[in-house]
Amino acid sequence: MSPGVDLPPHPGLAGGPVYLDYNATTPVDPRVAEAMWPYLTDFFGNPSSSHPFSQEPRRALAAARAQVADLIGAGPGEIAFTGSGSEADLLALRGAVLASGRPHPHVVTQATEHPAVLRTCRALERLHGARVTVLPVGSDGLVEPAALAAAFTEDTVLVSVMAANNETGALQPVAELAALAHERGALFHCDAAQAVGRIALDVGGLGVDLLTVVGHKMYAPKGAAALFVRDGVRLEPVVYGGAQERGLRAGTENVALAVALGTAAQLAADELADGTPARLAALRDDLHQRLTDSLPGRVHLNGPETNRLPNTLNVSVDGVLGHELLAAVGQIAASTGSACHSGTHTASSVLTAMGLAQVRALGALRLSLGRWTTAEDIETAAAALTKAAAAQ
């Protein structure tokens, strides 16, 4: 089977292990690299200047903004380019808190958020007098809307809940949570780094005010990202200086990376339309079934069975440690979610927040598929993991 719409093999993947770590980062699509290259060479002008060298960079920047906006149902003027998803999260959280003018603003988030959100929240407490409520999640990794409803105070200015978890793929009930936030007069931010391009998202239907888009999760280079900022939402800038990006992020725009993100967004829109999510879900389920059949009674799914990203499989295998299993399988490149400190592995904070026992969390494997994953890859990965697990 060929990946996607009969794509040629990716040069960075050829001859290497089976790549099942797309949630960590994606290979740059050659079409994205080709699109951005002229803006590193021929079209070098500053898009804010008025002479002829600026015309093509300015046009390309506007086109890229429109492509990103189209993917998520936004207007081009609602897209601010940033240098990373972490920066976009910082702009959203710090920007909303400082713009609120409250002496002790209250922020609500949840336990399995990305560190870019959780650590920003802690910085807001430390540096800006904010109060933060971190909601628990259930065994499926999802926030209960009732828990959010009970968390509001008169000073709540912002709720930040991700669209999809990077380890389990769990999809949060964003539209319901955003509606609750708006009922209480709070803004809603959604880190959609893992979801944009993998499932259909529409900022209008979701009702979000701020949404993070990350290029290297959707086949663009690292360093390309954006924040959707709904018209009328006020934020304190993250970088001060010129008027670039609606005054939210000063500095001459990186046109090449913006073009890369825009091209990646257009390719993602095409894939969503041609059924790629269903193709990946079928491959993911085949991998899960092969592991379950080959290791009867030993494989346990972590996270929701259905309400998750189509490309993500997180399983624990009884009797093994995830990092040791992957180290024994040279044919696969994947992750566990555990953290290694001075040679000692600790369980994933996402899985422990879901209530998983340490031994099960340490046995977890995070297997994420993508554009170049084939049926042959799944067969190879399942056989290698089964053989290694049976030997432990």
C-alpha positions as a Markdown table, in Angstrom:
| # | Residue | x | y | z |
|---|---|---|---|---|
| 1 | Met | 0.0 | 0.0 | 0.0 |
| 2 | Ser | 1.3 | 3.5 | -0.8 |
| 3 | Pro | 0.9 | 6.2 | 1.8 |
| 4 | Gly | -1.6 | 8.9 | 1.3 |
| 5 | Val | -2.4 | 9.8 | -2.3 |
| 6 | Asp | 0.4 | 7.5 | -3.7 |
| 7 | Leu | 3.2 | 9.7 | -2.4 |
| 8 | Pro | 6.8 | 8.7 | -3.2 |
| 9 | Pro | 8.9 | 7.5 | -0.3 |
| 10 | His | 10.2 | 10.3 | 1.9 |
| 11 | Pro | 14.0 | 10.6 | 1.5 |
| 12 | Gly | 14.5 | 11.1 | 5.3 |
| 13 | Leu | 12.7 | 7.8 | 6.1 |
| 14 | Ala | 14.2 | 5.6 | 3.4 |
| 15 | Gly | 16.3 | 2.8 | 4.8 |
| 16 | Gly | 15.7 | 3.6 | 8.4 |
| 17 | Pro | 13.5 | 2.1 | 11.1 |
| 18 | Val | 9.8 | 2.3 | 10.9 |
| 19 | Tyr | 8.9 | 5.7 | 12.1 |
| 20 | Leu | 6.0 | 5.7 | 14.6 |
| 21 | Asp | 6.6 | 9.0 | 16.4 |
| 22 | Tyr | 4.6 | 11.4 | 14.3 |
| 23 | Asn | 3.2 | 13.0 | 17.4 |
| 24 | Ala | 6.7 | 14.1 | 18.5 |
| 25 | Thr | 7.5 | 15.6 | 15.1 |
| 26 | Thr | 6.7 | 15.0 | 11.4 |
| 27 | Pro | 9.2 | 14.8 | 8.6 |
| 28 | Val | 9.1 | 17.9 | 6.4 |
| 29 | Asp | 7.1 | 17.2 | 3.3 |
| 30 | Pro | 9.3 | 17.7 | 0.2 |
| 31 | Arg | 6.5 | 19.8 | -1.3 |
| 32 | Val | 6.7 | 22.1 | 1.7 |
| 33 | Ala | 10.4 | 22.4 | 1.4 |
| 34 | Glu | 10.1 | 23.2 | -2.3 |
| 35 | Ala | 7.5 | 25.9 | -1.6 |
| 36 | Met | 9.6 | 27.7 | 1.0 |
| 37 | Trp | 13.0 | 27.5 | -0.7 |
| 38 | Pro | 12.6 | 30.6 | -3.0 |
| 39 | Tyr | 11.9 | 32.8 | 0.1 |
| 40 | Leu | 15.3 | 31.7 | 1.4 |
| 41 | Thr | 17.1 | 32.6 | -1.8 |
| 42 | Asp | 15.4 | 34.8 | -4.5 |
| 43 | Phe | 12.7 | 36.6 | -2.6 |
| 44 | Phe | 14.6 | 37.9 | 0.3 |
| 45 | Gly | 12.9 | 41.3 | 0.7 |
| 46 | Asn | 11.3 | 42.7 | 3.8 |
| 47 | Pro | 7.5 | 42.3 | 3.4 |
| 48 | Ser | 7.0 | 45.6 | 5.2 |
| 49 | Ser | 9.1 | 47.7 | 2.8 |
| 50 | Ser | 7.6 | 49.5 | -0.1 |
| 51 | His | 10.0 | 48.8 | -3.0 |
| 52 | Pro | 9.8 | 46.0 | -5.6 |
| 53 | Phe | 11.8 | 43.5 | -3.6 |
| 54 | Ser | 9.1 | 43.5 | -1.0 |
| 55 | Gln | 6.2 | 42.7 | -3.3 |
| 56 | Glu | 6.5 | 39.0 | -3.6 |
| 57 | Pro | 7.4 | 38.4 | 0.1 |
| 58 | Arg | 4.3 | 40.5 | 1.1 |
| 59 | Arg | 2.1 | 38.5 | -1.3 |
| 60 | Ala | 3.4 | 35.2 | -0.1 |
| 61 | Leu | 2.9 | 36.1 | 3.5 |
| 62 | Ala | -0.7 | 37.1 | 2.9 |
| 63 | Ala | -1.3 | 33.9 | 1.0 |
| 64 | Ala | 0.2 | 31.8 | 3.8 |
| 65 | Arg | -2.0 | 33.5 | 6.3 |
| 66 | Ala | -5.1 | 32.7 | 4.3 |
| 67 | Gln | -4.1 | 29.1 | 3.9 |
| 68 | Val | -3.7 | 28.6 | 7.6 |
| 69 | Ala | -7.0 | 30.5 | 8.3 |
| 70 | Asp | -8.8 | 28.3 | 5.7 |
| 71 | Leu | -7.7 | 25.1 | 7.4 |
| 72 | Ile | -9.4 | 26.1 | 10.7 |
| 73 | Gly | -12.3 | 28.2 | 9.5 |
| 74 | Ala | -10.8 | 31.5 | 10.5 |
| 75 | Gly | -10.3 | 34.8 | 8.8 |
| 76 | Pro | -6.8 | 35.7 | 7.5 |
| 77 | Gly | -6.6 | 38.7 | 9.8 |
| 78 | Glu | -7.1 | 36.4 | 12.8 |
| 79 | Ile | -3.8 | 34.5 | 12.3 |
| 80 | Ala | -0.7 | 35.6 | 14.0 |
| 81 | Phe | 2.5 | 33.8 | 13.1 |
| 82 | Thr | 4.8 | 32.7 | 15.9 |
| 83 | Gly | 8.1 | 30.8 | 16.2 |
| 84 | Ser | 6.7 | 27.8 | 18.0 |
| 85 | Gly | 3.7 | 26.3 | 19.6 |
| 86 | Ser | 5.1 | 27.1 | 23.0 |
| 87 | Glu | 5.4 | 30.8 | 22.0 |
| 88 | Ala | 1.8 | 30.7 | 20.7 |
| 89 | Asp | 0.6 | 29.3 | 24.0 |
| 90 | Leu | 2.6 | 32.0 | 25.9 |
| 91 | Leu | 1.0 | 34.7 | 23.8 |
| 92 | Ala | -2.4 | 33.3 | 24.4 |
| 93 | Leu | -2.1 | 32.8 | 28.2 |
| 94 | Arg | 0.1 | 35.7 | 29.3 |
| 95 | Gly | -1.5 | 37.9 | 26.7 |
| 96 | Ala | -5.0 | 37.3 | 28.0 |
| 97 | Val | -4.1 | 37.5 | 31.6 |
| 98 | Leu | -2.2 | 40.8 | 31.3 |
| 99 | Ala | -4.8 | 42.3 | 29.0 |
| 100 | Ser | -7.6 | 41.6 | 31.5 |
| 101 | Gly | -6.3 | 44.2 | 33.9 |
| 102 | Arg | -7.4 | 42.1 | 36.9 |
| 103 | Pro | -5.1 | 42.3 | 39.9 |
| 104 | His | -5.6 | 38.6 | 40.6 |
| 105 | Pro | -6.8 | 37.0 | 37.4 |
| 106 | His | -7.9 | 33.4 | 37.6 |
| 107 | Val | -7.0 | 30.8 | 34.9 |
| 108 | Val | -8.4 | 27.3 | 34.6 |
| 109 | Thr | -6.5 | 24.5 | 32.8 |
| 110 | Gln | -6.3 | 20.7 | 33.2 |
| 111 | Ala | -3.8 | 18.1 | 34.4 |
| 112 | Thr | -2.7 | 16.6 | 31.1 |
| 113 | Glu | -1.9 | 19.8 | 29.2 |
| 114 | His | 1.4 | 20.3 | 27.5 |
| 115 | Pro | 4.1 | 21.8 | 29.7 |
| 116 | Ala | 4.0 | 24.9 | 27.5 |
| 117 | Val | 0.6 | 25.6 | 29.1 |
| 118 | Leu | 1.2 | 24.2 | 32.6 |
| 119 | Arg | 4.5 | 26.0 | 33.1 |
| 120 | Thr | 3.2 | 29.2 | 31.7 |
| 121 | Cys | 0.4 | 29.0 | 34.2 |
| 122 | Arg | 2.9 | 28.6 | 37.0 |
| 123 | Ala | 4.9 | 31.6 | 35.7 |
| 124 | Leu | 1.7 | 33.6 | 35.7 |
| 125 | Glu | 1.2 | 32.7 | 39.4 |
| 126 | Arg | 4.8 | 33.6 | 40.2 |
| 127 | Leu | 5.2 | 36.7 | 38.2 |
| 128 | His | 1.8 | 38.3 | 37.7 |
| 129 | Gly | -0.3 | 37.4 | 40.8 |
| 130 | Ala | -2.6 | 35.0 | 38.9 |
| 131 | Arg | -4.4 | 32.1 | 40.5 |
| 132 | Val | -4.6 | 28.8 | 38.6 |
| 133 | Thr | -7.0 | 25.9 | 38.9 |
| 134 | Val | -5.8 | 22.6 | 37.4 |
| 135 | Leu | -8.8 | 20.3 | 36.7 |
| 136 | Pro | -8.4 | 16.6 | 37.1 |
| 137 | Val | -9.1 | 14.1 | 34.3 |
| 138 | Gly | -10.9 | 10.8 | 34.3 |
| 139 | Ser | -9.4 | 7.4 | 33.4 |
| 140 | Asp | -10.0 | 8.3 | 29.8 |
| 141 | Gly | -8.0 | 11.5 | 30.1 |
| 142 | Leu | -11.0 | 13.7 | 29.6 |
| 143 | Val | -12.2 | 16.7 | 31.5 |
| 144 | Glu | -15.7 | 16.6 | 32.9 |
| 145 | Pro | -17.6 | 19.8 | 32.0 |
| 146 | Ala | -19.2 | 19.8 | 35.4 |
| 147 | Ala | -15.7 | 20.1 | 36.9 |
| 148 | Leu | -15.0 | 23.2 | 34.8 |
| 149 | Ala | -18.4 | 24.7 | 35.7 |
| 150 | Ala | -17.6 | 24.3 | 39.4 |
| 151 | Ala | -14.2 | 25.9 | 39.0 |
| 152 | Phe | -15.2 | 29.4 | 37.9 |
| 153 | Thr | -14.8 | 32.4 | 40.1 |
| 154 | Glu | -15.6 | 36.1 | 39.6 |
| 155 | Asp | -12.0 | 36.6 | 38.5 |
| 156 | Thr | -11.8 | 33.8 | 35.9 |
| 157 | Val | -10.5 | 35.4 | 32.7 |
| 158 | Leu | -9.3 | 32.4 | 30.7 |
| 159 | Val | -9.7 | 28.6 | 30.3 |
| 160 | Ser | -7.1 | 26.7 | 28.4 |
| 161 | Val | -7.8 | 23.1 | 27.4 |
| 162 | Met | -6.0 | 21.2 | 24.6 |
| 163 | Ala | -7.8 | 19.7 | 21.6 |
| 164 | Ala | -6.0 | 16.4 | 21.6 |
| 165 | Asn | -3.4 | 14.8 | 23.9 |
| 166 | Asn | 0.0 | 14.0 | 22.4 |
| 167 | Glu | 0.4 | 10.7 | 24.3 |
| 168 | Thr | -3.1 | 9.1 | 24.2 |
| 169 | Gly | -4.8 | 11.1 | 21.4 |
| 170 | Ala | -7.7 | 11.8 | 23.7 |
| 171 | Leu | -10.0 | 14.4 | 22.2 |
| 172 | Gln | -11.4 | 16.9 | 24.8 |
| 173 | Pro | -15.0 | 18.2 | 24.6 |
| 174 | Val | -13.7 | 21.6 | 23.5 |
| 175 | Ala | -17.0 | 23.1 | 22.2 |
| 176 | Glu | -18.8 | 22.2 | 25.4 |
| 177 | Leu | -16.0 | 23.6 | 27.6 |
| 178 | Ala | -15.7 | 26.8 | 25.5 |
| 179 | Ala | -19.5 | 27.4 | 25.8 |
| 180 | Leu | -19.2 | 27.1 | 29.6 |
| 181 | Ala | -16.3 | 29.6 | 29.6 |
| 182 | His | -18.3 | 32.1 | 27.6 |
| 183 | Glu | -21.3 | 31.8 | 29.9 |
| 184 | Arg | -19.0 | 33.0 | 32.7 |
| 185 | Gly | -17.4 | 35.8 | 30.6 |
| 186 | Ala | -14.1 | 34.1 | 30.2 |
| 187 | Leu | -12.0 | 33.6 | 27.1 |
| 188 | Phe | -11.2 | 30.0 | 25.9 |
| 189 | His | -7.8 | 29.0 | 24.5 |
| 190 | Cys | -7.1 | 25.6 | 22.9 |
| 191 | Asp | -3.7 | 24.2 | 22.2 |
| 192 | Ala | -4.5 | 22.3 | 19.0 |
| 193 | Ala | -1.0 | 21.3 | 18.1 |
| 194 | Gln | -1.8 | 17.6 | 17.8 |
| 195 | Ala | -5.2 | 18.1 | 16.2 |
| 196 | Val | -4.8 | 20.6 | 13.4 |
| 197 | Gly | -4.5 | 18.8 | 10.1 |
| 198 | Arg | -5.3 | 15.4 | 11.6 |
| 199 | Ile | -9.0 | 16.0 | 12.2 |
| 200 | Ala | -11.3 | 18.6 | 10.9 |
| 201 | Leu | -11.4 | 21.7 | 13.1 |
| 202 | Asp | -13.5 | 24.8 | 12.8 |
| 203 | Val | -12.9 | 27.6 | 15.3 |
| 204 | Gly | -16.4 | 28.9 | 14.8 |
| 205 | Gly | -18.0 | 25.5 | 15.6 |
| 206 | Leu | -15.7 | 25.0 | 18.5 |
| 207 | Gly | -16.4 | 28.5 | 19.9 |
| 208 | Val | -12.7 | 29.1 | 20.8 |
| 209 | Asp | -11.2 | 32.6 | 21.1 |
| 210 | Leu | -7.6 | 31.5 | 20.8 |
| 211 | Leu | -6.1 | 28.4 | 19.1 |
| 212 | Thr | -2.5 | 27.2 | 18.7 |
| 213 | Val | -1.3 | 25.7 | 15.4 |
| 214 | Val | 2.1 | 24.0 | 15.1 |
| 215 | Gly | 3.9 | 23.4 | 11.9 |
| 216 | His | 6.2 | 20.6 | 12.8 |
| 217 | Lys | 3.2 | 18.4 | 13.8 |
| 218 | Met | 1.9 | 18.8 | 10.2 |
| 219 | Tyr | 4.9 | 18.3 | 7.9 |
| 220 | Ala | 6.4 | 21.8 | 8.1 |
| 221 | Pro | 9.8 | 22.7 | 9.7 |
| 222 | Lys | 10.3 | 23.4 | 13.3 |
| 223 | Gly | 10.0 | 27.1 | 14.0 |
| 224 | Ala | 6.7 | 27.6 | 12.1 |
| 225 | Ala | 3.6 | 28.1 | 14.2 |
| 226 | Ala | 0.6 | 30.4 | 14.6 |
| 227 | Leu | -2.0 | 31.6 | 17.0 |
| 228 | Phe | -5.6 | 32.1 | 16.0 |
| 229 | Val | -6.9 | 35.3 | 17.8 |
| 230 | Arg | -10.6 | 35.9 | 17.3 |
| 231 | Asp | -11.4 | 39.4 | 16.1 |
| 232 | Gly | -12.0 | 41.7 | 19.1 |
| 233 | Val | -9.9 | 39.7 | 21.6 |
| 234 | Arg | -7.3 | 41.8 | 23.3 |
| 235 | Leu | -3.9 | 40.4 | 24.1 |
| 236 | Glu | -0.7 | 41.9 | 25.6 |
| 237 | Pro | 2.1 | 41.4 | 23.0 |
| 238 | Val | 4.7 | 38.7 | 23.5 |
| 239 | Val | 7.4 | 40.7 | 21.7 |
| 240 | Tyr | 7.4 | 44.5 | 21.7 |
| 241 | Gly | 8.6 | 46.7 | 18.8 |
| 242 | Gly | 7.0 | 47.0 | 15.4 |
| 243 | Ala | 3.5 | 46.5 | 14.3 |
| 244 | Gln | 4.0 | 43.0 | 12.7 |
| 245 | Glu | 1.3 | 40.3 | 13.4 |
| 246 | Arg | -1.3 | 42.8 | 14.5 |
| 247 | Gly | 1.2 | 44.3 | 17.0 |
| 248 | Leu | 1.2 | 41.0 | 18.9 |
| 249 | Arg | 4.7 | 39.8 | 17.9 |
| 250 | Ala | 7.2 | 42.4 | 16.7 |
| 251 | Gly | 10.0 | 41.6 | 14.4 |
| 252 | Thr | 10.4 | 41.2 | 10.6 |
| 253 | Glu | 8.4 | 38.2 | 9.5 |
| 254 | Asn | 10.1 | 34.9 | 8.6 |
| 255 | Val | 8.4 | 34.6 | 5.2 |
| 256 | Ala | 9.9 | 31.3 | 4.3 |
| 257 | Leu | 8.6 | 29.6 | 7.4 |
| 258 | Ala | 5.2 | 31.3 | 7.0 |
| 259 | Val | 5.1 | 29.9 | 3.4 |
| 260 | Ala | 6.0 | 26.5 | 4.7 |
| 261 | Leu | 3.2 | 26.6 | 7.3 |
| 262 | Gly | 0.7 | 27.8 | 4.7 |
| 263 | Thr | 1.7 | 25.1 | 2.2 |
| 264 | Ala | 1.4 | 22.4 | 5.0 |
| 265 | Ala | -2.0 | 23.7 | 5.9 |
| 266 | Gln | -3.2 | 23.4 | 2.3 |
| 267 | Leu | -1.8 | 19.8 | 2.0 |
| 268 | Ala | -3.5 | 19.0 | 5.3 |
| 269 | Ala | -6.8 | 20.3 | 4.0 |
| 270 | Asp | -6.5 | 18.1 | 0.9 |
| 271 | Glu | -5.8 | 15.0 | 3.0 |
| 272 | Leu | -8.7 | 15.7 | 5.3 |
| 273 | Ala | -10.9 | 15.8 | 2.2 |
| 274 | Asp | -9.5 | 12.6 | 0.6 |
| 275 | Gly | -10.0 | 10.3 | 3.6 |
| 276 | Thr | -6.5 | 10.2 | 5.2 |
| 277 | Pro | -7.8 | 10.1 | 8.8 |
| 278 | Ala | -9.8 | 7.0 | 8.0 |
| 279 | Arg | -6.8 | 5.4 | 6.4 |
| 280 | Leu | -4.6 | 6.1 | 9.4 |
| 281 | Ala | -7.3 | 4.9 | 11.9 |
| 282 | Ala | -7.5 | 1.6 | 10.0 |
| 283 | Leu | -3.7 | 1.1 | 10.2 |
| 284 | Arg | -3.7 | 2.1 | 13.9 |
| 285 | Asp | -6.5 | -0.4 | 14.6 |
| 286 | Asp | -4.6 | -3.1 | 12.6 |
| 287 | Leu | -1.5 | -2.5 | 14.7 |
| 288 | His | -3.5 | -2.7 | 17.9 |
| 289 | Gln | -5.2 | -6.0 | 16.8 |
| 290 | Arg | -1.9 | -7.6 | 15.8 |
| 291 | Leu | -0.4 | -6.8 | 19.2 |
| 292 | Thr | -3.4 | -8.0 | 21.1 |
| 293 | Asp | -3.6 | -11.2 | 19.1 |
| 294 | Ser | 0.1 | -12.0 | 19.5 |
| 295 | Leu | 0.3 | -11.1 | 23.2 |
| 296 | Pro | -3.0 | -12.3 | 24.5 |
| 297 | Gly | -4.0 | -10.7 | 27.8 |
| 298 | Arg | -0.9 | -8.6 | 28.0 |
| 299 | Val | -1.9 | -5.5 | 26.0 |
| 300 | His | -4.0 | -2.7 | 27.5 |
| 301 | Leu | -5.2 | 0.4 | 25.7 |
| 302 | Asn | -4.5 | 3.7 | 27.5 |
| 303 | Gly | -7.0 | 6.5 | 26.9 |
| 304 | Pro | -10.4 | 6.4 | 25.2 |
| 305 | Glu | -11.2 | 3.7 | 22.7 |
| 306 | Thr | -13.0 | 5.9 | 20.2 |
| 307 | Asn | -12.8 | 9.5 | 21.1 |
| 308 | Arg | -9.1 | 10.0 | 20.1 |
| 309 | Leu | -6.9 | 11.0 | 17.2 |
| 310 | Pro | -7.1 | 8.6 | 14.3 |
| 311 | Asn | -3.3 | 8.2 | 14.2 |
| 312 | Thr | -2.5 | 7.5 | 17.9 |
| 313 | Leu | -2.2 | 4.2 | 19.8 |
| 314 | Asn | -1.0 | 4.2 | 23.4 |
| 315 | Val | -0.8 | 0.7 | 24.9 |
| 316 | Ser | 0.9 | -0.9 | 28.0 |
| 317 | Val | 2.3 | -4.4 | 27.7 |
| 318 | Asp | 2.4 | -6.4 | 30.9 |
| 319 | Gly | 5.7 | -7.6 | 32.1 |
| 320 | Val | 7.9 | -5.1 | 30.2 |
| 321 | Leu | 9.1 | -1.5 | 30.6 |
| 322 | Gly | 8.3 | 0.6 | 27.6 |
| 323 | His | 11.7 | 2.2 | 27.2 |
| 324 | Glu | 13.5 | -1.2 | 27.5 |
| 325 | Leu | 11.1 | -2.8 | 24.9 |
| 326 | Leu | 11.8 | 0.0 | 22.4 |
| 327 | Ala | 15.5 | -0.2 | 23.1 |
| 328 | Ala | 15.4 | -3.8 | 22.1 |
| 329 | Val | 13.6 | -3.2 | 18.9 |
| 330 | Gly | 15.9 | -1.4 | 16.4 |
| 331 | Gln | 13.4 | -1.7 | 13.6 |
| 332 | Ile | 11.1 | 0.9 | 15.2 |
| 333 | Ala | 11.4 | 4.6 | 16.2 |
| 334 | Ala | 8.7 | 5.4 | 18.8 |
| 335 | Ser | 8.3 | 6.9 | 22.2 |
| 336 | Thr | 7.0 | 5.9 | 25.6 |
| 337 | Gly | 6.0 | 9.2 | 27.3 |
| 338 | Ser | 8.1 | 8.4 | 30.3 |
| 339 | Ala | 10.9 | 10.8 | 31.4 |
| 340 | Cys | 14.5 | 9.9 | 32.0 |
| 341 | His | 16.4 | 11.7 | 34.7 |
| 342 | Ser | 20.0 | 10.6 | 35.5 |
| 343 | Gly | 19.3 | 7.2 | 34.1 |
| 344 | Thr | 16.1 | 6.6 | 36.1 |
| 345 | His | 12.8 | 6.5 | 34.2 |
| 346 | Thr | 9.7 | 8.0 | 35.7 |
| 347 | Ala | 6.1 | 7.3 | 34.6 |
| 348 | Ser | 4.4 | 9.6 | 32.2 |
| 349 | Ser | 2.6 | 12.4 | 34.0 |
| 350 | Val | -0.3 | 12.2 | 31.6 |
| 351 | Leu | -0.9 | 8.5 | 32.4 |
| 352 | Thr | -0.5 | 8.9 | 36.1 |
| 353 | Ala | -3.0 | 11.9 | 36.0 |
| 354 | Met | -5.4 | 9.4 | 34.4 |
| 355 | Gly | -5.0 | 7.2 | 37.5 |
| 356 | Leu | -2.8 | 4.5 | 35.9 |
| 357 | Ala | -0.6 | 2.5 | 38.3 |
| 358 | Gln | 3.1 | 3.2 | 38.0 |
| 359 | Val | 3.8 | -0.3 | 36.6 |
| 360 | Arg | 1.3 | 0.1 | 33.8 |
| 361 | Ala | 2.4 | 3.6 | 33.0 |
| 362 | Leu | 6.0 | 2.5 | 32.8 |
| 363 | Gly | 5.0 | -0.3 | 30.4 |
| 364 | Ala | 3.4 | 2.2 | 28.0 |
| 365 | Leu | 4.2 | 2.7 | 24.3 |
| 366 | Arg | 3.2 | 5.7 | 22.3 |
| 367 | Leu | 2.8 | 4.7 | 18.7 |
| 368 | Ser | 1.8 | 7.5 | 16.3 |
| 369 | Leu | 1.3 | 7.1 | 12.6 |
| 370 | Gly | 1.4 | 9.6 | 9.8 |
| 371 | Arg | 1.5 | 10.5 | 6.1 |
| 372 | Trp | 4.2 | 7.9 | 5.1 |
| 373 | Thr | 3.0 | 5.0 | 7.3 |
| 374 | Thr | 2.2 | 1.9 | 5.2 |
| 375 | Ala | 0.6 | -1.5 | 5.9 |
| 376 | Glu | 4.0 | -3.0 | 5.6 |
| 377 | Asp | 5.3 | -0.7 | 8.3 |
| 378 | Ile | 2.5 | -1.9 | 10.6 |
| 379 | Glu | 3.2 | -5.5 | 9.9 |
| 380 | Thr | 7.0 | -5.0 | 10.6 |
| 381 | Ala | 6.3 | -3.0 | 13.8 |
| 382 | Ala | 3.8 | -5.5 | 15.2 |
| 383 | Ala | 6.1 | -8.5 | 14.5 |
| 384 | Ala | 9.2 | -6.7 | 16.1 |
| 385 | Leu | 7.3 | -5.6 | 19.2 |
| 386 | Thr | 5.7 | -9.0 | 19.7 |
| 387 | Lys | 9.1 | -10.8 | 19.4 |
| 388 | Ala | 10.8 | -8.4 | 21.8 |
| 389 | Ala | 7.9 | -8.5 | 24.4 |
| 390 | Ala | 7.7 | -12.3 | 24.3 |
| 391 | Ala | 11.4 | -12.5 | 25.1 |
| 392 | Gln | 11.1 | -10.3 | 28.2 |
